[in-house]
Amino acid sequence: MHSYLQDSEVLDFTHPAVAALAVALRRDTVQASAQAAFEWVRDEIVHCNDAGREEVPVSASETLAIGTGFCFAKSHLLVALLRANGIAAGLCYQRLTVDGPTPPHCLHGLVAIALPEHGWYRCDPRGNTRPGVNAQFTPGVERLAYPVLHAGECLYPGIHAQPLPELVAYLRSISAVSEYRKAPFDLVPPPIPQA
């Protein structure tokens, strides 16, 4: 579990503002603390697409300071807040279509939290301001923002201790959300082995 508790340049929970917020969100149990952090990030950090914002923060501290970000940035902040409170957490990813049943596709960021009574639990801090999205913290039942419905979509297995380096590099290479919309970051699923 050690790797899921570490600080990094992107998951920078030792930053004073992130650390202070983590203290404010700490509750009596791991699950209550995790829920408080999840709901705060989901509801208080607006998704840049929903809010018409152009900033592209990457690290937890940048996301907190700016108050907006993509799902990736919101996930980075949530993981940092959890780790600041000693709760093991990592990053997960989905591949989804950008809009409707056909390509293009894009990557979507999620969080996995190690809960004592449930094991690893995936949740989605994206935010519920988009019509039809209702992500919730309900351990034992995943309530993610988007189901996998269309060809080429998938929920990638595995929990990453750090963000995908290719994703971080891409986000650092663009200066505005409108640039991302022109070329969304995509990750093609690996081929299924033949029997």
N, C-alpha and C positions, 0 to 999 in steps of 0.2 A: 504493500500500500504506500510505501514511502514516495514513489514517483508521483502519486496522486495527491500529495500534500506539499509539493515543492513550489517555491516562488520562481518566477522567470521574468524575462523582459516583457512578455505579453500578459502573463498572469501575475501581475506585480502587486500582490496583496500586502507587501510591506510599505507601499506608498502611503503616506500619512492619511490622505483622504479616504482611501479604500479601507485601511485598517480601522479608522474611526467609525465608518459606516458599519463595518462588520461587528464592532462592539455594540453599536446601537441596535443591531438586528439580532443579537444573541438572545436565545431563550433558554428555558430550563432543560430542554432535551435536544438531541441531535435532530430529530424529525421536526420539531417546532422551529428550531433555528433555520433549518433548510427551507421550510415552508415560508418563513418570514423573508428570507433572502430571495427566494424564487419570486414571491409576489411583489416584492419591492422592485426588482429588476424588470419584471414583466410589465408592471403598471407605471413605474416612474421614469423609466428610460424609454423614450418613444422610438419606434422603428422608423428609420429615416424615410423609407418609402411611404409609410402611412402619413407622416408629418410633412412631406414635401421638403425635407432637409437635404443639403448637399454634402455635409461633412462626412468623412470616412475615418472615424477613429478605429484603432485596432486593439490597443492594450486596454486593460481594465481601467487604469487611471485616466486614460484619454476619454474613454466612454463615459465614465462618471463625470468628468469635468465638462464635457460637451453636452451630455444629456440626451444623446441620440446615437444611433448606430444600426448597422445591419444585424441580423440574427447572430452572426459570428461575434461581433463586438459585445452584444448583450450576453452571449454565452461566456465570453472571456471574463466579463465582470462578475457574473454569477459564480463561476468556478473560483475566482479569486476571493470573493466574499466567503464562500464556504471553506476554502482552505485556510483563510485567516482565522476562522473559528475552529480549526482542527478537524474539519469534516472532509474526508477523502472525496474527490470529485474529478471528473474527466470530461472529455469532449467526444461527441458522437456526430455523425453526419447522415443526412438523407440526400438523395438525388431526386429532384422534382422537375416537372415542366415549369417553365416561367409563367405560362398562362394557358390553361386549357389542356386538351388531350395530346397535343402534338409538340415537337421540339420548337424552340430550343429548350435545353435543360439547364439547371443550375444546382449548385450545392446549397444545402440548408444546414445550419448548425444547431445542435442540441446539447444538452448536458446530461451526464449520468452522475448520480449521487449514491454513495455507499450508506445505506440506512440500516441500522442494527437489526431491525425487525423484518426487513424486506430484501436485503441484499442490494445489488445495483438497481437503481430505478432511474429510467430516462424521463426527462421533462423538457419542456420547450418554453423558454422565457421570451419568445418572439414578441408577444403582446397581442391582445385581443381586440385591437381597434379596427381591424379589417373585417368586413362582413363575412360571416361563416366561420371565423376562427374562434375557437373556445378552448385554449390550452389551460389546463388546470394541474394542480399538485394534488394527486390522489394516489398515494402509494398503494401498490397492489394492482392498480389499473393505470395504464398509460393513457394520458389525455393530451396527445400531441396536437400541434396546430394543423398539420396536414397528413391525411392518410396517403398511403401509396396506392395509386389508382391506375395510372397510365403506363403504356409501354415505355421502358427505359428508366422508370422510376424504381428506387429501392431504398431500403434502410440498411446502411452499411453495418456489418457486424463489428464488434470491437469498441473499446473505449480508449481514447488517446489521452495520454498524460499531458501532452502539449499540443497546441494547434498544428495543423498540417503546415509544414514549411512553405509549400507551394502556394497555399492560400494566403499566408501572411505576406509573402513576397508580392503576390498579386495585389492585395489590398494596399500595401505600401506604395505600389507603383501607380496608383490612380489618385486623383485629387478631388474627385467629385462623384456623387452617386449617379449622376447622369452618364458618366463614363462607364460605370459598371453596367448600367442598363443596356448600353450598346454592345457589351461583350461580357455577359455574366460568367462567373467562374464556374466551370463544370468539371466533374470528375466522372469518367466513364467507368461503369462497373466492370470488374474483372470477368473474363470469360468463365462460363460454367464448365468444369471438367467433364470430359466425355466418359461415360461408364464403360 
